[in-house]
Amino acid sequence: MAKTKAVPVPVANAMDLIWNDGVVPAWLLGMTLGFVLLFPILKALFPKTCRKRGAFLLAFELVAAVPLFMCAYYGVTGWFFQVDDFTTKEQRLYDVSPAAVKVLQTNFAFQTWDFAVSFLHKELNSPEMLAHHSIAALLCYWGLTMPYMHYYAIYFFGVSEVSSVPLVVVDICKYYPEFAKRFPTVEFAAKLAFALFFILVRDVFWVYTAVTVWSDGVGVLRQGNNPEKYPAYVTAGVLIANAFFSTLQIVWTGKLLEGAKEVFVKNAKKVK
């Protein structure tokens, strides 16, 4: 299979990939319409469940699954087949990747939409998640408009979302226990897939990639030879944001291990 090479930075208006080419607006419109249209459909399909717990979270999770899956798809295909020529830190920091553009546009639209919708439900608007969405959207914006760190964007905004796909099913079963009782095998498979993917893409390979981005970023800051359009504060900001997200992975890993322990203890008691 032919590899996609890193290409020179194109001359384009800063808003071309945010708004003018129609990709981000299409995602925003599609997610909003899908969210609104799902309400009557879900109420018709699951009248008792929606009457008891509402349709908001179910509609939200079903809509979120689409951009998360596409981010994961663009990320995995880009990471394994389209980054061979990003061999120097300058290329990893400054060169453009078509795969990264797809990842960044999709993730920017999703984070922006998720941030806005999260204010409408208490289950979604914890401070850490609102900070997550806003900082992720800012990084996507920088990545698209400068452009910047496309090599790393493919992993952190694409590959890492692989674990988010089964998490959608896990969350649905958490918010709507009726589904977990009706489809216990599906819930178990989703939890297992989520745990495995999370450890792989948000712990093991995340740490490896984070070390590389810090090595490249700190190297440029020390040399002080970053291009004029890439001010040092942007690189420093990205590194700080990476530290924030890496800390979140540690916190979430702790919660994952606690959940696994509870399941293990619960099953052990059943055996006895």
DOMARMAR-507767 format. One line per field, with one value per residue (C-alpha): residue number from 1; residue in three letters; x, y, z. Coordinates in steps of 0.25 Angstrom, whole numbers. Example, Ala and Ser with C-alpha at 12.3 -4.5 7.8 and 13.67 -1.06 7.14 Angstrom:
# DOMARMAR-507767
nr: [1; 2]
rest: [Ala; Ser]
x: [49; 55]
y: [-18; -4]
z: [31; 29]
This chain:
# DOMARMAR-507767
nr: [1; 2; 3; 4; 5; 6; 7; 8; 9; 10; 11; 12; 13; 14; 15; 16; 17; 18; 19; 20; 21; 22; 23; 24; 25; 26; 27; 28; 29; 30; 31; 32; 33; 34; 35; 36; 37; 38; 39; 40; 41; 42; 43; 44; 45; 46; 47; 48; 49; 50; 51; 52; 53; 54; 55; 56; 57; 58; 59; 60; 61; 62; 63; 64; 65; 66; 67; 68; 69; 70; 71; 72; 73; 74; 75; 76; 77; 78; 79; 80; 81; 82; 83; 84; 85; 86; 87; 88; 89; 90; 91; 92; 93; 94; 95; 96; 97; 98; 99; 100; 101; 102; 103; 104; 105; 106; 107; 108; 109; 110; 111; 112; 113; 114; 115; 116; 117; 118; 119; 120; 121; 122; 123; 124; 125; 126; 127; 128; 129; 130; 131; 132; 133; 134; 135; 136; 137; 138; 139; 140; 141; 142; 143; 144; 145; 146; 147; 148; 149; 150; 151; 152; 153; 154; 155; 156; 157; 158; 159; 160; 161; 162; 163; 164; 165; 166; 167; 168; 169; 170; 171; 172; 173; 174; 175; 176; 177; 178; 179; 180; 181; 182; 183; 184; 185; 186; 187; 188; 189; 190; 191; 192; 193; 194; 195; 196; 197; 198; 199; 200; 201; 202; 203; 204; 205; 206; 207; 208; 209; 210; 211; 212; 213; 214; 215; 216; 217; 218; 219; 220; 221; 222; 223; 224; 225; 226; 227; 228; 229; 230; 231; 232; 233; 234; 235; 236; 237; 238; 239; 240; 241; 242; 243; 244; 245; 246; 247; 248; 249; 250; 251; 252; 253; 254; 255; 256; 257; 258; 259; 260; 261; 262; 263; 264; 265; 266; 267; 268; 269; 270; 271; 272]
rest: [Met; Ala; Lys; Thr; Lys; Ala; Val; Pro; Val; Pro; Val; Ala; Asn; Ala; Met; Asp; Leu; Ile; Trp; Asn; Asp; Gly; Val; Val; Pro; Ala; Trp; Leu; Leu; Gly; Met; Thr; Leu; Gly; Phe; Val; Leu; Leu; Phe; Pro; Ile; Leu; Lys; Ala; Leu; Phe; Pro; Lys; Thr; Cys; Arg; Lys; Arg; Gly; Ala; Phe; Leu; Leu; Ala; Phe; Glu; Leu; Val; Ala; Ala; Val; Pro; Leu; Phe; Met; Cys; Ala; Tyr; Tyr; Gly; Val; Thr; Gly; Trp; Phe; Phe; Gln; Val; Asp; Asp; Phe; Thr; Thr; Lys; Glu; Gln; Arg; Leu; Tyr; Asp; Val; Ser; Pro; Ala; Ala; Val; Lys; Val; Leu; Gln; Thr; Asn; Phe; Ala; Phe; Gln; Thr; Trp; Asp; Phe; Ala; Val; Ser; Phe; Leu; His; Lys; Glu; Leu; Asn; Ser; Pro; Glu; Met; Leu; Ala; His; His; Ser; Ile; Ala; Ala; Leu; Leu; Cys; Tyr; Trp; Gly; Leu; Thr; Met; Pro; Tyr; Met; His; Tyr; Tyr; Ala; Ile; Tyr; Phe; Phe; Gly; Val; Ser; Glu; Val; Ser; Ser; Val; Pro; Leu; Val; Val; Val; Asp; Ile; Cys; Lys; Tyr; Tyr; Pro; Glu; Phe; Ala; Lys; Arg; Phe; Pro; Thr; Val; Glu; Phe; Ala; Ala; Lys; Leu; Ala; Phe; Ala; Leu; Phe; Phe; Ile; Leu; Val; Arg; Asp; Val; Phe; Trp; Val; Tyr; Thr; Ala; Val; Thr; Val; Trp; Ser; Asp; Gly; Val; Gly; Val; Leu; Arg; Gln; Gly; Asn; Asn; Pro; Glu; Lys; Tyr; Pro; Ala; Tyr; Val; Thr; Ala; Gly; Val; Leu; Ile; Ala; Asn; Ala; Phe; Phe; Ser; Thr; Leu; Gln; Ile; Val; Trp; Thr; Gly; Lys; Leu; Leu; Glu; Gly; Ala; Lys; Glu; Val; Phe; Val; Lys; Asn; Ala; Lys; Lys; Val; Lys]
x: [0; 5; 9; 4; 16; 17; 14; 18; 10; -1; -4; -19; -28; -28; -43; -43; -42; -50; -62; -61; -59; -72; -67; -68; -82; -87; -83; -89; -102; -102; -100; -110; -121; -118; -119; -133; -138; -134; -143; -157; -151; -145; -158; -166; -156; -153; -166; -164; -149; -150; -162; -154; -140; -142; -137; -126; -114; -117; -119; -106; -98; -103; -100; -86; -83; -82; -71; -63; -63; -59; -48; -43; -44; -36; -26; -23; -22; -14; -5; -1; -1; 1; 13; 25; 31; 30; 44; 49; 44; 42; 33; 26; 23; 21; 17; 3; -4; -17; -21; -18; -27; -39; -36; -35; -48; -56; -51; -52; -67; -69; -62; -69; -83; -81; -76; -89; -99; -92; -98; -111; -110; -103; -97; -89; -84; -74; -62; -52; -60; -63; -48; -45; -55; -50; -35; -37; -45; -34; -23; -31; -33; -18; -15; -24; -21; -6; -5; 3; 7; -1; 7; 3; -11; -13; -10; -16; -29; -31; -24; -27; -42; -42; -45; -57; -65; -68; -69; -82; -89; -83; -89; -102; -103; -99; -109; -120; -118; -130; -121; -110; -120; -126; -113; -103; -93; -93; -90; -79; -72; -73; -66; -56; -53; -52; -43; -33; -33; -32; -20; -13; -16; -18; -7; 4; 5; 0; 12; 21; 15; 15; 30; 33; 24; 31; 45; 41; 35; 45; 56; 50; 48; 63; 68; 59; 59; 44; 38; 32; 17; 19; 22; 28; 16; 8; 18; 18; 3; 2; 12; 4; -9; -2; 1; -13; -18; -8; -12; -26; -22; -16; -29; -38; -29; -30; -45; -44; -36; -46; -58; -51; -48; -63; -67; -57; -61; -76; -73; -65; -76; -86; -77; -76]
y: [0; 14; 23; 37; 47; 59; 71; 86; 95; 101; 115; 116; 125; 121; 118; 109; 96; 101; 107; 110; 96; 92; 79; 85; 92; 79; 71; 81; 82; 66; 64; 74; 69; 55; 58; 65; 55; 43; 48; 44; 31; 26; 30; 21; 10; 10; 17; 11; 14; 28; 31; 27; 32; 42; 40; 51; 43; 31; 41; 48; 35; 30; 43; 43; 29; 34; 45; 36; 24; 33; 39; 26; 21; 33; 32; 17; 17; 30; 25; 12; 16; 31; 35; 28; 41; 49; 45; 58; 67; 78; 69; 64; 78; 86; 77; 75; 62; 59; 49; 58; 69; 59; 55; 69; 74; 63; 64; 79; 78; 68; 75; 88; 81; 72; 85; 92; 80; 76; 89; 83; 71; 69; 56; 62; 76; 72; 82; 72; 68; 83; 86; 74; 78; 93; 90; 79; 88; 99; 89; 84; 99; 101; 89; 93; 107; 108; 96; 89; 76; 68; 55; 55; 60; 46; 39; 48; 52; 39; 26; 29; 30; 15; 13; 23; 14; 3; 13; 18; 5; 4; 18; 14; 2; 11; 22; 12; -1; -7; -9; -16; -26; -29; -30; -35; -41; -28; -20; -30; -30; -14; -13; -23; -16; -3; -7; -14; -2; 8; 1; 0; 14; 23; 17; 9; 15; 29; 30; 26; 36; 47; 45; 47; 60; 65; 62; 69; 81; 83; 82; 93; 102; 100; 103; 115; 113; 111; 117; 131; 126; 116; 125; 118; 120; 111; 99; 102; 102; 89; 82; 87; 82; 69; 68; 71; 60; 50; 53; 51; 37; 34; 38; 30; 18; 18; 18; 7; -1; 2; -3; -15; -18; -17; -26; -36; -36; -36; -49; -55; -54; -60; -72; -74]
z: [0; -4; 8; 9; 10; 19; 10; 11; 19; 9; 8; 13; 21; 36; 35; 23; 31; 42; 35; 20; 14; 21; 28; 43; 40; 34; 46; 56; 48; 47; 61; 66; 56; 60; 74; 73; 63; 72; 84; 78; 72; 85; 93; 83; 83; 98; 104; 119; 119; 114; 122; 135; 131; 120; 106; 107; 111; 101; 89; 94; 94; 81; 74; 80; 75; 61; 62; 72; 62; 51; 59; 63; 48; 43; 54; 53; 38; 38; 49; 43; 28; 26; 36; 30; 26; 39; 43; 49; 60; 50; 42; 54; 59; 46; 34; 29; 29; 21; 31; 43; 36; 36; 51; 55; 48; 53; 67; 68; 63; 74; 85; 82; 81; 93; 101; 98; 100; 113; 120; 118; 127; 141; 137; 126; 132; 142; 143; 138; 126; 122; 123; 115; 104; 103; 103; 93; 84; 86; 82; 70; 66; 67; 59; 48; 47; 48; 45; 56; 62; 51; 54; 69; 66; 58; 71; 82; 75; 67; 71; 86; 83; 80; 94; 94; 84; 94; 105; 98; 101; 115; 118; 112; 121; 133; 130; 126; 135; 128; 116; 124; 130; 116; 109; 120; 109; 101; 114; 118; 104; 104; 117; 114; 100; 107; 118; 108; 98; 109; 115; 101; 95; 107; 116; 109; 96; 101; 110; 99; 90; 101; 104; 89; 88; 100; 94; 81; 88; 99; 88; 80; 92; 96; 83; 81; 66; 64; 52; 54; 52; 63; 76; 88; 96; 87; 88; 103; 104; 96; 106; 118; 111; 109; 123; 127; 118; 123; 137; 133; 128; 141; 148; 139; 140; 155; 153; 143; 153; 164; 155; 151; 166; 169; 158; 163; 177; 173; 164; 175; 185; 175; 174; 189]
